[in-house]
Every structure is written in structure tokens, then in C-alpha cells.
Amino acid sequence: MNKLNILKVILVEKKKIEKWLSEQLGKDLLTVSKWCSNKIQPFGEMVDEIAVFFQELPNKSKSKI
């Protein structure tokens, strides 16, 4: 059974890809790919930075993140 990965869900809802997120955060694409596949998890200040970053993006969907 696969675990739901909220970061991957958010990227899909925002119609963005991992490469775009890696460029926006200044992180390696492989790192972001591992976050999205639950191989590793972001931690500390990076979690906060990701959360703030996505809150600042316009959200055209009806769900709140």
C-alpha cells in the first residue's frame, strides 16, 4: 500500500512538476524527486519554506492547502 504524499498531491493540484519545484527552492531535482516518492522527507526549515512557498501561490482549485 502506497503512502499518500502531500507534496506530490500539491504539485498535481497546482499543475507543477518536480523540476519546477527544485528550481524554485534551489534544491537538486533528485532531492525533490525523493521527497515526492517518500524515499526521504524534507525536514526542519525546509518544511516551513515549502509550506510558505505553496501558500503564496494562487490556488485555482477549491481545496485549501
C-alpha positions as CSV (number, residue, x, y, z in Angstrom):
1,M,0.0,0.0,0.0
2,N,1.4,3.4,-1.0
3,K,1.5,6.3,1.4
4,L,-0.1,9.4,0.2
5,N,2.5,12.1,-0.4
6,I,1.0,15.5,0.2
7,L,3.8,17.3,-1.6
8,K,3.1,15.3,-4.8
9,V,-0.7,16.0,-4.4
10,I,0.0,19.7,-4.1
11,L,2.2,19.7,-7.2
12,V,-0.6,18.0,-9.2
13,E,-3.2,20.4,-7.9
14,K,-1.0,23.4,-8.8
15,K,-0.2,21.8,-12.2
16,K,3.5,22.0,-11.4
17,I,6.3,19.4,-11.8
18,E,9.2,18.4,-9.6
19,K,11.7,20.1,-11.8
20,W,9.9,23.4,-11.3
21,L,9.8,23.0,-7.5
22,S,13.5,22.1,-7.4
23,E,14.3,25.3,-9.3
24,Q,12.1,27.5,-7.1
25,L,13.6,26.1,-3.9
26,G,17.2,25.9,-5.2
27,K,17.3,22.2,-4.5
28,D,18.6,19.3,-6.6
29,L,15.9,17.6,-8.7
30,L,16.9,14.2,-7.3
31,T,16.2,15.5,-3.8
32,V,12.8,16.8,-4.7
33,S,12.0,13.5,-6.6
34,K,12.9,11.6,-3.4
35,W,10.6,13.8,-1.3
36,C,7.7,13.2,-3.8
37,S,8.3,9.4,-3.8
38,N,8.6,9.2,0.1
39,K,12.2,7.9,-0.1
40,I,13.3,10.8,2.1
41,Q,11.5,13.7,3.7
42,P,12.3,17.4,3.9
43,F,13.0,18.5,7.5
44,G,13.4,21.5,9.6
45,E,13.3,24.9,8.0
46,M,12.8,23.3,4.5
47,V,9.4,22.0,5.5
48,D,8.4,25.6,6.6
49,E,9.9,27.0,3.4
50,I,7.9,24.6,1.2
51,A,4.7,25.3,3.2
52,V,5.1,29.1,2.9
53,F,6.0,28.8,-0.8
54,F,2.8,27.0,-1.7
55,Q,0.6,29.2,0.4
56,E,1.8,32.2,-1.7
57,L,0.9,30.6,-5.0
58,P,-2.6,31.3,-6.3
59,N,-4.8,28.3,-5.9
60,K,-7.5,27.8,-8.5
61,S,-8.8,24.6,-7.0
62,K,-11.5,24.6,-4.4
63,S,-9.4,22.6,-1.8
64,K,-7.4,24.5,0.8
65,I,-3.8,23.6,1.4
